[in-house]
Amino acid sequence: MFTGMIEAIGTVRRAMTAGGLMMLEVDLGPTATGHDAPGDSIAVNGVCLTVRGLDGRCARFDVSSESLVKTTLKHLKPADKVNLERAMSAQGRFGGHIVQGHIDGVGAIAAIKKQGDFAVFRFSASPQLLGQMVLKGSVAVDGVSVTIATLDNTGFEAALIPTTLKQTIWHRSKVGDAVNIETDILVKAIRRHLEQMLGTGGLTEAKLKQLGF
């Protein structure tokens, strides 16, 4: 499990695709702990990957065909920068919200409005993804936990503080860039429960009576 608090910006060293799979090598940067080990989980731009091997401060990952299809990792190339977060330890501080590292879909940066050292990012997303969001709720975008400031039928906005911009790849992002989106697991769980409880046809007077209202 992750919390959407980025620990470091990594640099892609190699990204080799063959047979529908990718071998990805990332320089973890000066924040490499020396305690990372094969089998550890690290979120790369929000995608949970398992460390296959280590060479100094570089980590190697195998990226599955499903992850390539459903995320932006397929576009990575050497020298690209990526957001990194290690899996939360049992003693870790819960800084953001529950993030699984399982991407629900890909969106895009639709607009960037600079406000001094701050910025408001607008993200476009599919109706399916937007239907799993709530105003003032949380969402992980490229692994970053952000609060949904505005929400409509074409996208959502998030206000980013200077610290977030500086410590993530977003300080170099531009309009049109694709982003990985993971919606809040709590919202998804509640929505699924309601759908199972209400069935087809949505909320009706008969169903309200059936539920005791």
C-alpha positions, 0 to 999 in steps of 0.5 A: 500500500502507498499513500500518494506522498512522493519520496523522490524523482527518479530517472529512467535508464533503460526501457526495453520492450519485447514480447509485450513486456517491458524491462524498466531500469530506474535510477532511484536518485540520492534518496536510494536507501541502500536497504532496497531489496528484490521483491520490494514494491515501488510505485513508479508514476503511481504504478506498483512495480516489484523490484527484480534486481538492484545495481547500485542505486538503480532498480530493475522492474518487469512491467506486465503487458496489462500494465503497459496497456492500462498505464503510461509506462509504455511511453517511458524512454531513457532520461525521462523523470518519474515519481517514486514512492516506496510501499508504506511500512507498518510504522510509516506515517499516513501522509496522503490517502490509501493508494494501491498502485493499481491504475484505473485509467489514463487521463491527460493534463488539460490546462495549467494555471500558474498562480505565483508559486502555486498552480491549478492543474485541470485533468481530463478523464473518462466518464467512468473515472469521473464517476468514481470521484467526489468533490473534495475527495482524494485521487492519485494522479501519477502517484501523487495524492491530490484533493479534487477542487472542482469536478464536472462531466469532462474533468477535475481540477487540483490546486498544487502547492509549491512543495508538491510541484518541486518534489514531483515531475509536475514542475516540468509537465505540460498541457497534453501530457498523459497521466495515470489515474487511480481513484479512491478505493473507498469511493469505489467500494461504496459505489459497488455496494450501492450498485449491488444493493440497488441493482439496475434502474437506479434509486426508485420509490419501491427500492427506498421502501424495500430498504426501509425508508 
